[in-house]
Amino acid sequence: MIRRTTKSGFTLVELLVAMALAVVLLALAIGVSQSSAFDSQKVVGSADRLTEWMIAAKSKALRDKAPRGIRLIPDTANPEIIREIAYIEQPDPIPSNGPLLLGSRLVFYYPCQVIEDTMAPPPTYNFDGLPAPSAPAPNTSPASQKTLFLAGLSAAQQTSFTSTVQSGDLISIPELRSVLKLGTPAFTVVAAASSPSGATLRLNVTPESLPDLGRNVYSYHDSSRRNMTLHPNVPPTLLSGTLSVTNFSIIRAARPILGEPTQQLPSGMAVDVRAAQTTSLNPPAADVNGNRDILFAPTGEVIGATEALTVLLVRDANLPNVVAPLGANYDQAGQMILICLYNKTGAIATQPVNPPPSPDPYRFARDGINTGL
């Protein structure tokens, strides 16, 4: 008995039908991807992603019981556009009684204007083993000559300090009720650890930020340098033109978390922090490098915020920026979303931009309808 077997497969007609359906579906997909609906979904997805990053940073702060946040990194071509972020942390302060600064001291140099009988240019003084800047000319204010040194560091302390402290860090001095900010560069080495007083660093702070010790700092003496007296407003401890402080601490600014990669927004999407366009949105302030930090306390509160509300505008950076003023060309800007961060509680909400003819495009961010609480 002969058995016949049949083979399963597609007929030519079925194959043509399947190919036709595939072509139709592909055309639909291309049409949707190029439509405004798809672009709108990209903006919504970008806003959701940025919100998730902020929530993750808040969770890190609660978990670590220490400040954590995100850093908005400016685009290299346009610093007012943000396309990526980095997770950041604020390290513990460095106390002066700790191993890194133990035995060191801050030395404030206020050069004295020398008034001699002959009114000759004053000499340059050395003090406490530190190199003194040139003294100001006679009868001129020495305010611009104020300098701050960190002295008395061992070789190991100098290496640790220079690798740990950076621009933007703060120096807290309780005795003088002052908080000073390090500029760029943060310091320069002016004496090695082999010097009699140990390593000395000149800290880069502006003269205006140094404590005010009086209207003027003058020394009066004759050409033989006898009978030196000081201006009444100058404390007696400034006989040498210096003031040393040993009670201080370094409050380190936020840094990227080691091992955490930067996070990218979808292609073309960005946070627009254009100052002229979004002044009323109160975006985070930029530092010297253009970075904008949002730092959460373990309680959820935003650290360092001066306003009740911080708002980030998410949009398609490839489209025209017509956020302000809004007008007939508003539709050219595409979908835009406001991410509202309530700094007191750390609550996060999203709001749309209020379209024209409204005079306030950001009203929804301030009306309290959706605060995220």
C-alpha positions, 0 to 999 in steps of 0.5 A, spaced: 500 500 500 502 506 497 502 512 502 502 519 500 504 525 504 503 532 503 507 538 505 505 544 508 507 551 506 505 558 503 501 558 496 504 564 492 497 568 493 498 567 501 505 570 500 503 576 496 498 577 501 503 577 507 508 581 503 502 586 502 500 587 509 507 588 511 508 594 506 502 597 509 504 596 516 511 599 515 508 605 511 503 606 517 509 605 522 513 611 518 507 615 518 506 615 525 514 616 527 514 622 523 507 625 525 506 630 531 503 625 535 510 621 535 514 627 537 509 629 542 510 622 545 518 623 545 517 629 549 512 626 554 517 620 555 523 625 556 519 628 561 517 621 565 525 619 564 527 626 567 522 625 573 524 618 574 532 620 575 530 625 580 526 620 584 531 616 584 536 621 587 531 622 592 531 615 594 539 615 594 539 621 599 534 617 603 538 611 603 544 614 604 542 619 609 546 624 606 545 629 600 544 626 593 541 629 587 542 630 579 547 635 575 544 638 569 550 638 564 550 643 559 550 641 551 557 643 548 554 647 543 549 650 547 550 651 554 542 653 555 540 646 552 541 640 557 541 633 554 544 629 559 545 628 567 549 625 572 548 623 579 551 627 584 553 626 592 555 631 597 561 628 601 562 629 608 565 636 610 573 636 612 574 638 619 580 642 621 581 637 627 581 631 623 587 628 620 587 631 613 587 638 616 590 637 623 595 642 625 594 646 619 591 653 620 588 659 615 592 665 615 589 672 613 594 677 610 592 684 610 598 688 608 599 694 612 599 701 608 606 704 611 606 711 612 613 713 613 616 720 614 619 721 607 613 718 604 617 713 600 614 706 597 613 702 603 617 695 603 614 688 602 614 684 608 614 677 610 610 674 615 610 667 619 614 664 613 609 666 608 610 670 601 607 676 602 604 680 596 607 686 594 604 692 599 600 697 596 602 704 594 602 709 599 595 712 600 591 707 597 587 702 600 590 695 601 583 692 600 585 688 593 591 686 597 587 681 602 590 674 601 588 667 604 593 662 606 592 655 608 599 653 612 602 648 616 600 642 612 605 635 612 607 632 605 602 627 606 596 632 608 598 636 602 597 631 597 591 629 600 588 636 600 590 637 593 586 631 591 580 632 595 578 639 595 576 643 588 573 649 586 566 651 588 568 648 595 566 652 601 571 654 607 566 655 614 570 659 619 565 660 625 570 664 629 569 670 624 562 668 622 564 667 614 563 662 609 568 663 603 568 659 596 574 657 592 574 659 585 578 657 579 583 654 580 582 652 588 589 654 590 596 654 588 602 651 592 607 657 594 611 653 599 613 646 600 612 641 606 620 642 607 619 649 609 620 651 616 612 652 617 610 646 612 606 646 606 603 652 604 597 653 599 594 660 597 587 659 597 583 662 591 578 667 594 576 674 592 578 679 597 571 682 597 569 675 601 574 675 606 572 678 613 572 685 614 576 687 619 575 695 619 575 700 614 582 700 613 588 696 615 594 701 616 600 701 620 603 708 622 611 708 624 617 712 622 622 710 617 626 707 622 620 702 623 619 704 631 613 706 635 609 702 630 601 703 632 595 701 628 589 704 626 583 703 631 579 699 627 584 693 627 585 688 632 591 688 636 593 681 633 594 684 627 601 687 628 604 683 623 599 684 618 596 677 619 590 673 623 591 666 624 585 661 625 585 654 627 578 652 627 575 651 620 572 646 616 572 645 608 564 644 606 565 640 599 561 641 594 557 636 590 561 631 586 558 626 581 558 619 584 563 614 582 561 608 578 554 612 576 554 613 568 551 619 565 544 619 563 541 621 556 535 624 554 532 621 547 535 624 541 533 631 540 530 632 546 532 637 551 531 641 558 531 648 555 534 653 561 534 659 556 535 665 561 531 670 557 525 665 556 525 662 562 526 667 568 519 666 571 521 658 571 527 659 576 531 653 573 537 651 578 543 656 577 549 655 573 556 654 576 562 656 573 562 650 569 555 651 567 553 645 571 546 646 574 545 641 580 539 639 584 541 636 591 536 633 595 536 632 603 535 625 606 528 629 608 526 630 601 527 637 601 532 641 596 538 643 598 540 651 597 534 653 593 532 660 594 525 659 591 519 655 593 518 652 586 523 650 581 521 648 574 524 645 568 522 646 561 522 639 556 521 640 549 524 638 542 530 642 541 530 641 534 524 645 533 523 653 534 523 656 541 517 660 541 516 659 549 516 667 550 513 670 548 507 666 545 504 668 539 501 665 532 507 661 531 506 657 538 505 651 534 511 651 531 515 649 538 511 642 538 509 639 545 512 642 551 512 640 558 514 643 565 517 639 570 515 642 577 519 641 583 517 643 590 523 645 593 520 645 601 518 638 600 521 635 594 515 633 591 515 633 583 509 634 578 508 635 571 504 640 567 503 643 560 505 650 558 499 654 558 497 656 550 495 663 547 492 667 548 493 666 555 498 672 558 502 667 562 504 660 559 507 658 566 500 659 570 499 651 571 506 651 574 504 656 579 496 655 580 497 649 585 492 644 582 497 639 581 503 639 586 505 632 586 503 632 594 
